Amino acid sequence: MTDAAVLDALSAALPAVSLAIGEDIEPKYLSDWSGIAIESPLALVRPASVEEVSTALAICNRYGQAVTPQGGRTGLNGSAAPRRGEIVLSMDRFTGIEELDRTAGTMLVRAGTTLETIQAAADEAGWLVALDLGARGSCQIGGNISTNAGGNRVVRYGVTRAMVLGLEAVLADGSVISGLQPMIKNNAGYDLKQLFIGSEGTLGVVTRARLRLHPRPVARITALISADSFEDVTTLLRQTGAGLDGTLSSFEVMWQSFYRYIAEGCFDGKAPMPIDRPLYTLIETHCGEEERGREQMEAFLASMLEDGVIGDALIAQSEREADGLWAIRDMTGELTHLMADHMAFDIGVPLASMNAFVESCRARLATVIGDNAQVYYGHLGDSNLHLNVDASGVSVDGQGRDAHRQVDDAVYDEVRRFAGTITAEHGVGFFKRRYLGYCRSQAEIATMRLVKQALDPNGILNPGRIFT
Ligand SMILES: Cc1cc2nc3c(=O)[nH]c(=O)nc-3n(C[C@H](O)[C@H](O)[C@H](O)COP(=O)(O)OP(=O)(O)OC[C@H]3O[C@@H](n4cnc5c(N)ncnc54)[C@H](O)[C@@H]3O)c2cc1C
């Protein structure tokens, strides 16, 4: 294969497709949120229809040309950032909502549509898109599906997988698998859509999806709570079932390390609550009636205070105050700029051992990064724990490991010790592939490879991601 041959074939077959070659590619298409070192891809293709995606992939497959499917580039594992010689297939021109069924509460959307656009359309129609995350303005639904994104409301509605009713994807050879049916249950053979959800663009390019919407709640009640121990936080979580009558929609935990770091870095040290407790929890309910929801929250938190489960609580009295309480938690994107040499982890640890993990990991990391910042927070309802580390100033060690390798080795070894997962959010991508065996058995990895081989025998889709 020559580069010229594949480019000629693409230009000839897709005259209307936006195609940029080499240095003409806008820099924004060269990296993702991780800021991974920019390499020089062969070209950028921006199809605007399923047929164009199919034609582009068929040509690339014929020439054995590697392709990087790309969404909103908000992932943090380097997966959407093209490597040298790859062709970026950006979905940013394939946007829009094709159908919104107000009666059934379903939506047919194109993969390049941003999550925020989808949320706004559902809201206007009186429905709710369950998925919500800080990157909503940039991430695309195709990217959300390919990473099986979680976010702020998993504790109530589940991960992206739970809202995908049907899916259309294009395989590496250009064939289109269209399963856009709107039924919640369909047991006729394999549920093929599941293969594309969370497989990081390695098995096919997601082009359209039919989403399940939820009735839009009338009100949200938000509260910030401080606590003295992790055990108290888990008691609080357990008690929300009865105390909040099943209306809990978010349960976000911030260790003091995170709360203080963001308050000082982004808000001049001003925080909604004094920074004097070990843990802070942001909880939110989705309810059908504001007054009743507020009374319920007040009664619940009063009983938790009385029982000594929580230290203090602040209930937002308006939408503005609710946004204010979320502000610290939503500033996670700023950590990239606040830390001199920023590293982000999106691990998962069983709830029962999460605090022990945090303590052990903190001590272990201190031997690598000294007093540098390490901040912990997470979507506790789904066992997802975030850890951001400043690896600046760490020198290469006696084994020749650079700073990032030393931090990775320390964190993932702790994850393995605590029987967790190396990724509960962004996927494996490039950065975590060497650690896949820490949380998946050899038999599981072998089966994953079989699936990859069956669907993409020439290995053109996102090569080098997930597997070493
Ligand atoms: C501030 C911030 C907050 C975040 N919060 C959360 C959170 O709470 N929960 C969470 O899960 N994640 C979170 N993320 C991570 C990120 O937003 C999600 O992983 C998101 O789903 C990625 O979508 P994207 O469109 O940006 O995909 P990209 O980053 O462009 O791509 C991600 C992966 O999907 C593949 N891909 C993209 N589009 C397609 C497609 N159409 N077909 C096939 N493969 C495709 C890419 O090749 C890549 O492997 C956050 C990120 C930021 C920056």
The ligand as an SDF file (V2000), in Angstrom:
LIG
                    3D

 53 58  0  0  0  0  0  0  0  0999 V2000
  -14.2860   17.4430   32.3810 C   0  0  0  0  0  0  0  0  0  0  0  0
  -14.5190   16.0080   32.0080 C   0  0  0  0  0  0  0  0  0  0  0  0
  -15.4230   15.2570   32.7590 C   0  0  0  0  0  0  0  0  0  0  0  0
  -15.6500   13.9130   32.4230 C   0  0  0  0  0  0  0  0  0  0  0  0
  -16.5210   13.1980   33.1830 N   0  0  0  0  0  0  0  0  0  0  0  0
  -16.7630   11.9150   32.8710 C   0  0  0  0  0  0  0  0  0  0  0  0
  -17.6910   11.1520   33.6410 C   0  0  0  0  0  0  0  0  0  0  0  0
  -18.2570   11.6310   34.6110 O   0  0  0  0  0  0  0  0  0  0  0  0
  -17.9330    9.8690   33.2600 N   0  0  0  0  0  0  0  0  0  0  0  0
  -17.3020    9.3090   32.1650 C   0  0  0  0  0  0  0  0  0  0  0  0
  -17.5670    8.1420   31.8570 O   0  0  0  0  0  0  0  0  0  0  0  0
  -16.4000   10.0120   31.4450 N   0  0  0  0  0  0  0  0  0  0  0  0
  -16.1200   11.2900   31.7520 C   0  0  0  0  0  0  0  0  0  0  0  0
  -15.2170   12.0000   31.0140 N   0  0  0  0  0  0  0  0  0  0  0  0
  -14.5060   11.3540   29.8890 C   0  0  0  0  0  0  0  0  0  0  0  0
  -15.1410   11.5740   28.4990 C   0  0  0  0  0  0  0  0  0  0  0  0
  -15.9050   12.7520   28.4600 O   0  0  0  0  0  0  0  0  0  0  0  0
  -15.9990   10.3780   28.1160 C   0  0  0  0  0  0  0  0  0  0  0  0
  -15.1770    9.2440   27.9770 O   0  0  0  0  0  0  0  0  0  0  0  0
  -16.7860   10.5870   26.8090 C   0  0  0  0  0  0  0  0  0  0  0  0
  -17.7290    9.5470   26.7020 O   0  0  0  0  0  0  0  0  0  0  0  0
  -15.9220   10.6080   25.5560 C   0  0  0  0  0  0  0  0  0  0  0  0
  -16.6970   11.0760   24.4580 O   0  0  0  0  0  0  0  0  0  0  0  0
  -15.9920   11.8200   23.2170 P   0  0  0  0  0  0  0  0  0  0  0  0
  -17.0310   12.0990   22.1930 O   0  0  0  0  0  0  0  0  0  0  0  0
  -15.2150   12.9750   23.6740 O   0  0  0  0  0  0  0  0  0  0  0  0
  -15.0350   10.6700   22.6900 O   0  0  0  0  0  0  0  0  0  0  0  0
  -13.4950   10.7350   22.2570 P   0  0  0  0  0  0  0  0  0  0  0  0
  -12.6480   11.1920   23.3890 O   0  0  0  0  0  0  0  0  0  0  0  0
  -13.3550   11.4730   20.9660 O   0  0  0  0  0  0  0  0  0  0  0  0
  -13.2150    9.1720   21.9930 O   0  0  0  0  0  0  0  0  0  0  0  0
  -13.2320    8.2470   23.0340 C   0  0  0  0  0  0  0  0  0  0  0  0
  -13.0970    6.8330   22.4360 C   0  0  0  0  0  0  0  0  0  0  0  0
  -14.2560    6.5160   21.6800 O   0  0  0  0  0  0  0  0  0  0  0  0
  -13.9240    6.2790   20.3000 C   0  0  0  0  0  0  0  0  0  0  0  0
  -15.0050    6.8910   19.5110 N   0  0  0  0  0  0  0  0  0  0  0  0
  -15.4520    8.1640   19.5600 C   0  0  0  0  0  0  0  0  0  0  0  0
  -16.5330    8.3070   18.7450 N   0  0  0  0  0  0  0  0  0  0  0  0
  -16.7450    7.0910   18.1780 C   0  0  0  0  0  0  0  0  0  0  0  0
  -17.7130    6.5790   17.2590 C   0  0  0  0  0  0  0  0  0  0  0  0
  -18.6810    7.3490   16.7560 N   0  0  0  0  0  0  0  0  0  0  0  0
  -17.6360    5.2710   16.9110 N   0  0  0  0  0  0  0  0  0  0  0  0
  -16.6520    4.4630   17.4090 C   0  0  0  0  0  0  0  0  0  0  0  0
  -15.7190    4.8950   18.2760 N   0  0  0  0  0  0  0  0  0  0  0  0
  -15.7720    6.1940   18.6550 C   0  0  0  0  0  0  0  0  0  0  0  0
  -12.5520    6.8840   20.0980 C   0  0  0  0  0  0  0  0  0  0  0  0
  -11.8170    6.1960   19.0900 O   0  0  0  0  0  0  0  0  0  0  0  0
  -11.9390    6.6850   21.4720 C   0  0  0  0  0  0  0  0  0  0  0  0
  -11.4630    5.3640   21.5870 O   0  0  0  0  0  0  0  0  0  0  0  0
  -14.9540   13.3270   31.3320 C   0  0  0  0  0  0  0  0  0  0  0  0
  -14.0420   14.0860   30.5880 C   0  0  0  0  0  0  0  0  0  0  0  0
  -13.8200   15.4070   30.9230 C   0  0  0  0  0  0  0  0  0  0  0  0
  -12.8460   16.1800   30.0850 C   0  0  0  0  0  0  0  0  0  0  0  0
  1  2  1  0
  2  3  1  0
  2 52  2  0
  3  4  2  0
  4  5  1  0
  4 50  1  0
  5  6  2  0
  6  7  1  0
  6 13  1  0
  7  8  2  0
  7  9  1  0
  9 10  1  0
 10 11  2  0
 10 12  1  0
 12 13  2  0
 13 14  1  0
 14 15  1  0
 14 50  1  0
 15 16  1  0
 16 17  1  0
 16 18  1  0
 18 19  1  0
 18 20  1  0
 20 21  1  0
 20 22  1  0
 22 23  1  0
 23 24  1  0
 24 25  2  0
 24 26  1  0
 24 27  1  0
 27 28  1  0
 28 29  2  0
 28 30  1  0
 28 31  1  0
 31 32  1  0
 32 33  1  0
 33 34  1  0
 33 48  1  0
 34 35  1  0
 35 36  1  0
 35 46  1  0
 36 37  1  0
 36 45  1  0
 37 38  2  0
 38 39  1  0
 39 40  1  0
 39 45  2  0
 40 41  1  0
 40 42  2  0
 42 43  1  0
 43 44  2  0
 44 45  1  0
 46 47  1  0
 46 48  1  0
 48 49  1  0
 50 51  2  0
 51 52  1  0
 52 53  1  0
M  END
$$$$
